[in-house]
Amino acid sequence: MEDLVIKKAEFTREEAEFFAWGLNEAAGGLFTHLFGKKANRLLVKFALQHDNCFSLDHVIFATHNNKILGMASSMDYRAARKLPKKFGLTLRGSIFRAIIVYSALKDIFTFMSKHKEDEWYLQAIAVAPEARRKGVSRQLLEEVEKSAQSNNLHKLALDVEVKNTRAINLYKSFGFFLEKTSNPSKLAQVHRMTKNF
Protein backbone atom coordinates (compact mmCIF):
# COMPACT_ATOMS: atom_id res chain seq x y z
CA MET A 1 0.00 0.00 0.00
CA GLU A 2 1.40 3.38 -0.98
CA ASP A 3 1.74 6.20 1.53
CA LEU A 4 1.62 3.79 4.45
CA VAL A 5 3.32 5.25 7.52
CA ILE A 6 4.83 2.97 10.18
CA LYS A 7 5.15 4.75 13.52
CA LYS A 8 5.79 4.04 17.16
CA ALA A 9 2.85 4.28 19.53
CA GLU A 10 2.14 7.68 21.03
CA PHE A 11 -0.02 6.36 23.90
CA THR A 12 -3.35 7.69 22.66
CA ARG A 13 -6.69 6.15 23.57
CA GLU A 14 -7.34 5.40 19.88
CA GLU A 15 -4.07 3.47 19.64
CA ALA A 16 -4.79 1.56 22.85
CA GLU A 17 -8.23 0.56 21.57
CA PHE A 18 -6.85 -0.62 18.23
CA PHE A 19 -4.10 -2.53 20.04
CA ALA A 20 -6.66 -4.19 22.34
CA TRP A 21 -8.70 -5.27 19.32
CA GLY A 22 -5.58 -6.41 17.44
CA LEU A 23 -4.11 -8.39 20.33
CA ASN A 24 -7.38 -10.21 20.93
CA GLU A 25 -7.81 -10.77 17.19
CA ALA A 26 -4.29 -12.18 16.84
CA ALA A 27 -4.91 -14.43 19.85
CA GLY A 28 -8.10 -15.84 18.36
CA GLY A 29 -10.31 -14.21 21.01
CA LEU A 30 -8.34 -15.62 23.94
CA PHE A 31 -8.66 -12.44 26.02
CA THR A 32 -12.42 -12.42 25.60
CA HIS A 33 -12.45 -16.03 26.84
CA LEU A 34 -10.30 -15.03 29.82
CA PHE A 35 -11.94 -11.75 30.81
CA GLY A 36 -15.37 -11.80 29.19
CA LYS A 37 -16.98 -8.47 28.35
CA LYS A 38 -14.32 -6.48 30.19
CA ALA A 39 -11.47 -7.83 28.00
CA ASN A 40 -11.22 -4.75 25.78
CA ARG A 41 -11.35 -2.33 28.73
CA LEU A 42 -8.60 -4.24 30.56
CA LEU A 43 -6.33 -4.49 27.53
CA VAL A 44 -6.72 -0.76 26.92
CA LYS A 45 -5.78 -0.12 30.56
CA PHE A 46 -2.71 -2.38 30.30
CA ALA A 47 -1.71 -0.81 26.97
CA LEU A 48 -1.65 2.67 28.48
CA GLN A 49 0.66 1.55 31.32
CA HIS A 50 4.41 1.38 30.85
CA ASP A 51 6.68 -1.55 31.62
CA ASN A 52 4.53 -4.59 30.89
CA CYS A 53 4.17 -7.04 28.00
CA PHE A 54 0.87 -5.45 26.89
CA SER A 55 2.20 -1.88 26.93
CA LEU A 56 2.15 0.38 23.91
CA ASP A 57 5.89 0.70 24.61
CA HIS A 58 6.27 -2.35 22.34
CA VAL A 59 3.81 -1.43 19.59
CA ILE A 60 4.13 0.06 16.14
CA PHE A 61 1.19 1.11 13.98
CA ALA A 62 0.64 1.23 10.25
CA THR A 63 -1.38 4.29 9.30
CA HIS A 64 -2.74 5.73 6.09
CA ASN A 65 -4.14 9.27 6.02
CA ASN A 66 -3.93 9.27 9.84
CA LYS A 67 -6.13 6.17 10.11
CA ILE A 68 -4.72 3.13 11.92
CA LEU A 69 -4.77 0.10 9.63
CA GLY A 70 -2.50 -2.34 11.48
CA MET A 71 -0.34 -2.98 14.49
CA ALA A 72 2.53 -5.16 15.60
CA SER A 73 3.72 -5.76 19.14
CA SER A 74 7.25 -7.09 19.61
CA MET A 75 9.84 -7.16 22.38
CA ASP A 76 12.83 -8.88 23.92
CA TYR A 77 12.52 -11.86 26.26
CA ARG A 78 12.58 -9.72 29.43
CA ALA A 79 9.63 -7.58 28.37
CA ALA A 80 7.72 -10.64 27.14
CA ARG A 81 7.77 -12.02 30.69
CA LYS A 82 6.45 -8.87 32.42
CA LEU A 83 2.76 -9.03 33.24
CA PRO A 84 0.97 -5.78 34.10
CA LYS A 85 0.93 -4.71 37.74
CA LYS A 86 -2.07 -6.16 39.53
CA PHE A 87 -2.72 -8.55 36.62
CA GLY A 88 -3.87 -11.23 39.05
CA LEU A 89 -6.38 -8.84 40.57
CA THR A 90 -7.93 -8.25 37.16
CA LEU A 91 -8.86 -11.91 37.05
CA ARG A 92 -10.79 -11.50 40.29
CA GLY A 93 -14.16 -10.88 38.64
CA SER A 94 -13.59 -13.60 36.06
CA ILE A 95 -11.83 -16.12 38.25
CA PHE A 96 -13.98 -19.10 37.35
CA ARG A 97 -13.80 -18.29 33.65
CA ALA A 98 -10.03 -17.77 33.90
CA ILE A 99 -9.53 -21.06 35.78
CA ILE A 100 -11.47 -22.99 33.17
CA VAL A 101 -9.65 -21.36 30.24
CA TYR A 102 -6.26 -21.64 31.92
CA SER A 103 -6.75 -25.32 32.77
CA ALA A 104 -7.73 -26.01 29.16
CA LEU A 105 -4.75 -24.06 27.81
CA LYS A 106 -2.13 -24.56 30.53
CA ASP A 107 0.28 -26.43 28.26
CA ILE A 108 -0.12 -23.78 25.55
CA PHE A 109 0.57 -20.95 28.02
CA THR A 110 3.67 -22.78 29.28
CA PHE A 111 4.87 -23.36 25.71
CA MET A 112 4.30 -19.73 24.70
CA SER A 113 5.95 -18.28 27.80
CA LYS A 114 9.36 -19.74 26.99
CA HIS A 115 11.44 -17.01 25.38
CA LYS A 116 15.13 -17.20 24.57
CA GLU A 117 17.59 -14.41 25.28
CA ASP A 118 18.72 -14.26 21.65
CA GLU A 119 15.21 -13.86 20.21
CA TRP A 120 13.03 -10.86 19.49
CA TYR A 121 9.46 -11.97 20.16
CA LEU A 122 6.58 -10.96 17.91
CA GLN A 123 3.66 -11.02 20.33
CA ALA A 124 0.96 -10.01 17.85
CA ILE A 125 0.31 -8.58 14.44
CA ALA A 126 -3.13 -7.56 13.24
CA VAL A 127 -4.52 -5.64 10.29
CA ALA A 128 -7.96 -4.07 9.98
CA PRO A 129 -10.21 -6.15 7.71
CA GLU A 130 -10.48 -3.41 5.08
CA ALA A 131 -6.68 -3.19 4.80
CA ARG A 132 -5.88 -6.89 4.48
CA ARG A 133 -4.07 -8.29 1.44
CA LYS A 134 -2.53 -4.90 0.68
CA GLY A 135 0.97 -5.47 2.07
CA VAL A 136 0.38 -3.92 5.50
CA SER A 137 1.49 -7.05 7.39
CA ARG A 138 4.65 -7.33 5.33
CA GLN A 139 5.61 -3.71 6.06
CA LEU A 140 4.94 -4.23 9.77
CA LEU A 141 7.07 -7.39 9.75
CA GLU A 142 9.92 -5.52 8.05
CA GLU A 143 9.79 -2.88 10.77
CA VAL A 144 9.73 -5.55 13.52
CA GLU A 145 12.86 -7.07 11.98
CA LYS A 146 14.55 -3.65 12.07
CA SER A 147 13.62 -3.34 15.76
CA ALA A 148 15.26 -6.68 16.48
CA GLN A 149 18.40 -5.65 14.64
CA SER A 150 18.55 -2.32 16.47
CA ASN A 151 18.53 -4.34 19.70
CA ASN A 152 21.40 -6.51 18.39
CA LEU A 153 19.19 -9.57 17.99
CA HIS A 154 19.17 -11.60 14.80
CA LYS A 155 16.31 -13.99 15.35
CA LEU A 156 12.56 -13.40 15.38
CA ALA A 157 10.17 -15.78 17.13
CA LEU A 158 6.39 -15.94 17.18
CA ASP A 159 3.60 -18.31 18.12
CA VAL A 160 0.72 -19.01 15.78
CA GLU A 161 -2.32 -21.26 16.10
CA VAL A 162 -1.84 -24.32 13.88
CA LYS A 163 -5.20 -23.77 12.17
CA ASN A 164 -4.33 -20.20 11.15
CA THR A 165 -2.99 -21.19 7.74
CA ARG A 166 -3.24 -17.67 6.29
CA ALA A 167 -0.91 -16.30 8.97
CA ILE A 168 1.40 -19.33 8.71
CA ASN A 169 1.71 -18.81 4.96
CA LEU A 170 2.46 -15.10 5.45
CA TYR A 171 5.21 -15.92 7.97
CA LYS A 172 6.70 -18.59 5.68
CA SER A 173 6.75 -16.12 2.77
CA PHE A 174 8.67 -13.73 5.03
CA GLY A 175 11.31 -16.38 5.81
CA PHE A 176 9.99 -17.93 9.03
CA PHE A 177 10.23 -21.66 9.52
CA LEU A 178 8.51 -24.04 11.90
CA GLU A 179 10.75 -24.66 14.91
CA LYS A 180 8.42 -26.73 17.10
CA THR A 181 4.79 -27.38 17.89
CA SER A 182 3.08 -27.48 21.25
CA ASN A 183 1.24 -30.50 22.51
CA PRO A 184 -2.44 -30.18 21.62
CA SER A 185 -4.68 -28.86 24.37
CA LYS A 186 -8.45 -29.10 24.60
CA LEU A 187 -8.87 -25.79 22.80
CA ALA A 188 -5.77 -25.09 20.72
CA GLN A 189 -2.33 -26.00 19.50
CA VAL A 190 0.40 -23.57 18.41
CA HIS A 191 3.51 -23.55 16.29
CA ARG A 192 6.64 -21.66 17.33
CA MET A 193 8.04 -20.15 14.17
CA THR A 194 11.40 -18.42 13.92
CA LYS A 195 13.45 -16.49 11.43
CA ASN A 196 17.20 -15.92 11.49
CA PHE A 197 18.67 -12.94 9.67
C-alpha positions in Angstrom: 0.0 0.0 0.0 1.4 3.4 -1.0 1.7 6.2 1.5 1.6 3.8 4.5 3.3 5.2 7.5 4.8 3.0 10.2 5.2 4.8 13.5 5.8 4.0 17.2 2.9 4.3 19.5 2.1 7.7 21.0 0.0 6.4 23.9 -3.4 7.7 22.7 -6.7 6.2 23.6 -7.3 5.4 19.9 -4.1 3.5 19.6 -4.8 1.6 22.9 -8.2 0.6 21.6 -6.8 -0.6 18.2 -4.1 -2.5 20.0 -6.7 -4.2 22.3 -8.7 -5.3 19.3 -5.6 -6.4 17.4 -4.1 -8.4 20.3 -7.4 -10.2 20.9 -7.8 -10.8 17.2 -4.3 -12.2 16.8 -4.9 -14.4 19.9 -8.1 -15.8 18.4 -10.3 -14.2 21.0 -8.3 -15.6 23.9 -8.7 -12.4 26.0 -12.4 -12.4 25.6 -12.4 -16.0 26.8 -10.3 -15.0 29.8 -11.9 -11.8 30.8 -15.4 -11.8 29.2 -17.0 -8.5 28.4 -14.3 -6.5 30.2 -11.5 -7.8 28.0 -11.2 -4.8 25.8 -11.3 -2.3 28.7 -8.6 -4.2 30.6 -6.3 -4.5 27.5 -6.7 -0.8 26.9 -5.8 -0.1 30.6 -2.7 -2.4 30.3 -1.7 -0.8 27.0 -1.6 2.7 28.5 0.7 1.6 31.3 4.4 1.4 30.9 6.7 -1.5 31.6 4.5 -4.6 30.9 4.2 -7.0 28.0 0.9 -5.5 26.9 2.2 -1.9 26.9 2.1 0.4 23.9 5.9 0.7 24.6 6.3 -2.4 22.3 3.8 -1.4 19.6 4.1 0.1 16.1 1.2 1.1 14.0 0.6 1.2 10.3 -1.4 4.3 9.3 -2.7 5.7 6.1 -4.1 9.3 6.0 -3.9 9.3 9.8 -6.1 6.2 10.1 -4.7 3.1 11.9 -4.8 0.1 9.6 -2.5 -2.3 11.5 -0.3 -3.0 14.5 2.5 -5.2 15.6 3.7 -5.8 19.1 7.2 -7.1 19.6 9.8 -7.2 22.4 12.8 -8.9 23.9 12.5 -11.9 26.3 12.6 -9.7 29.4 9.6 -7.6 28.4 7.7 -10.6 27.1 7.8 -12.0 30.7 6.4 -8.9 32.4 2.8 -9.0 33.2 1.0 -5.8 34.1 0.9 -4.7 37.7 -2.1 -6.2 39.5 -2.7 -8.6 36.6 -3.9 -11.2 39.0 -6.4 -8.8 40.6 -7.9 -8.2 37.2 -8.9 -11.9 37.0 -10.8 -11.5 40.3 -14.2 -10.9 38.6 -13.6 -13.6 36.1 -11.8 -16.1 38.3 -14.0 -19.1 37.3 -13.8 -18.3 33.7 -10.0 -17.8 33.9 -9.5 -21.1 35.8 -11.5 -23.0 33.2 -9.7 -21.4 30.2 -6.3 -21.6 31.9 -6.8 -25.3 32.8 -7.7 -26.0 29.2 -4.8 -24.1 27.8 -2.1 -24.6 30.5 0.3 -26.4 28.3 -0.1 -23.8 25.5 0.6 -20.9 28.0 3.7 -22.8 29.3 4.9 -23.4 25.7 4.3 -19.7 24.7 5.9 -18.3 27.8 9.4 -19.7 27.0 11.4 -17.0 25.4 15.1 -17.2 24.6 17.6 -14.4 25.3 18.7 -14.3 21.7 15.2 -13.9 20.2 13.0 -10.9 19.5 9.5 -12.0 20.2 6.6 -11.0 17.9 3.7 -11.0 20.3 1.0 -10.0 17.9 0.3 -8.6 14.4 -3.1 -7.6 13.2 -4.5 -5.6 10.3 -8.0 -4.1 10.0 -10.2 -6.2 7.7 -10.5 -3.4 5.1 -6.7 -3.2 4.8 -5.9 -6.9 4.5 -4.1 -8.3 1.4 -2.5 -4.9 0.7 1.0 -5.5 2.1 0.4 -3.9 5.5 1.5 -7.1 7.4 4.6 -7.3 5.3 5.6 -3.7 6.1 4.9 -4.2 9.8 7.1 -7.4 9.8 9.9 -5.5 8.0 9.8 -2.9 10.8 9.7 -5.5 13.5 12.9 -7.1 12.0 14.6 -3.6 12.1 13.6 -3.3 15.8 15.3 -6.7 16.5 18.4 -5.6 14.6 18.6 -2.3 16.5 18.5 -4.3 19.7 21.4 -6.5 18.4 19.2 -9.6 18.0 19.2 -11.6 14.8 16.3 -14.0 15.4 12.6 -13.4 15.4 10.2 -15.8 17.1 6.4 -15.9 17.2 3.6 -18.3 18.1 0.7 -19.0 15.8 -2.3 -21.3 16.1 -1.8 -24.3 13.9 -5.2 -23.8 12.2 -4.3 -20.2 11.1 -3.0 -21.2 7.7 -3.2 -17.7 6.3 -0.9 -16.3 9.0 1.4 -19.3 8.7 1.7 -18.8 5.0 2.5 -15.1 5.5 5.2 -15.9 8.0 6.7 -18.6 5.7 6.8 -16.1 2.8 8.7 -13.7 5.0 11.3 -16.4 5.8 10.0 -17.9 9.0 10.2 -21.7 9.5 8.5 -24.0 11.9 10.7 -24.7 14.9 8.4 -26.7 17.1 4.8 -27.4 17.9 3.1 -27.5 21.2 1.2 -30.5 22.5 -2.4 -30.2 21.6 -4.7 -28.9 24.4 -8.4 -29.1 24.6 -8.9 -25.8 22.8 -5.8 -25.1 20.7 -2.3 -26.0 19.5 0.4 -23.6 18.4 3.5 -23.5 16.3 6.6 -21.7 17.3 8.0 -20.1 14.2 11.4 -18.4 13.9 13.4 -16.5 11.4 17.2 -15.9 11.5 18.7 -12.9 9.7 
